[in-house]
């Protein structure tokens, strides 16, 4: 079975990174800060959990760059801060039940 990074290191990552480069850096800093908080204090979390912590204005600005958050999560995974734990069903009605990544923080090198 491939490890977490090999699953993330595939075509499409460049697009997420590109999208992240166009989003407001302050918004991306907030995404990173909340994701890092969840990595420390939650057993598992999703992008929906992080989005819920953002302000309405941040969510609105980031909606113009839908892959920007994926770029942040990708870089956190590459840095060994979070690791993918599979998929869960999105709960937002507009997501229409699509699968979203479930994440877990990496603590002291253990998942």
C-alpha positions in Angstrom: 0.0 0.0 0.0 1.4 3.4 -0.9 2.3 5.8 1.9 0.4 9.1 2.4 2.9 11.3 0.5 2.9 9.1 -2.6 -0.9 9.2 -2.6 -0.7 13.0 -2.6 2.3 13.3 -5.0 0.4 13.0 -8.3 -0.8 15.2 -11.1 -3.2 17.8 -9.9 -1.0 18.9 -7.0 0.5 21.5 -9.3 -2.9 22.9 -9.9 -3.6 23.1 -6.1 -0.3 24.8 -5.6 -1.0 27.3 -8.4 -4.5 28.0 -7.0 -3.0 28.6 -3.6 -0.5 31.1 -5.0 -3.4 33.3 -6.2 -5.4 33.3 -3.0 -4.9 35.9 -0.3 -1.9 34.9 1.8 -3.6 36.0 5.0 -6.6 33.7 4.2 -4.2 30.8 3.6 -2.3 31.6 6.8 -5.7 31.3 8.6 -6.4 27.9 6.9 -2.9 26.7 7.9 -3.3 27.9 11.5 -6.7 26.2 11.9 -5.5 23.0 10.3 -2.4 22.9 12.5 -4.7 23.5 15.6 -6.9 20.6 14.6 -3.7 18.5 14.0 -2.8 19.0 17.6 -6.1 19.0 19.4 -8.5 16.8 17.3 -8.4 13.1 16.6 -9.3 13.7 13.0 -10.6 16.5 11.0 -11.7 17.6 7.5 -11.5 20.7 5.4 -15.1 21.4 6.4 -13.9 21.7 10.0 -11.3 24.2 9.0 -13.7 26.1 6.7 -16.2 26.4 9.7 -13.5 28.4 11.6 -13.0 30.9 8.8 -14.8 34.2 8.7 -17.6 34.7 6.1 -15.3 37.1 4.2 -12.4 34.5 4.2 -14.8 31.8 2.9 -16.0 34.1 0.2 -12.5 35.1 -1.0 -11.3 31.4 -0.9 -14.4 30.3 -2.9 -12.8 32.0 -5.9 -9.9 29.5 -5.6 -11.5 26.2 -4.8 -8.2 24.3 -4.9 -6.3 26.7 -2.6 -7.1 24.8 0.6 -6.0 21.6 -1.0 -2.6 23.2 -1.6 -2.3 24.1 2.0 -3.3 20.6 3.2 -0.9 19.1 0.6 2.0 21.2 2.0 1.1 20.3 5.6 1.1 16.6 4.7 4.5 17.0 2.9 5.9 18.7 6.0 4.8 15.7 8.1 2.3 17.8 10.1 -0.8 15.9 9.0 -1.5 12.5 7.4 -4.4 11.3 5.3 -6.7 8.8 7.1 -9.1 8.0 4.3 -12.3 9.7 3.2 -15.6 10.6 4.7 -18.8 12.0 3.2 -19.1 15.8 3.1 -21.9 17.2 5.3 -22.5 20.6 3.6 -25.6 20.3 1.4 -23.9 22.0 -1.6 -21.3 19.2 -1.5 -24.0 16.7 -2.4 -22.4 13.9 -0.4 -19.1 13.8 -2.2 -16.1 12.2 -0.5 -13.6 14.5 1.3 -10.3 13.7 2.9 -10.1 12.8 6.6 -6.9 14.0 8.2 -5.0 13.3 11.4 -2.2 15.2 13.0 1.2 13.5 13.2 2.3 13.5 16.9 5.9 12.8 17.7 6.3 10.9 14.5 3.4 8.6 15.2 0.1 8.7 13.4 
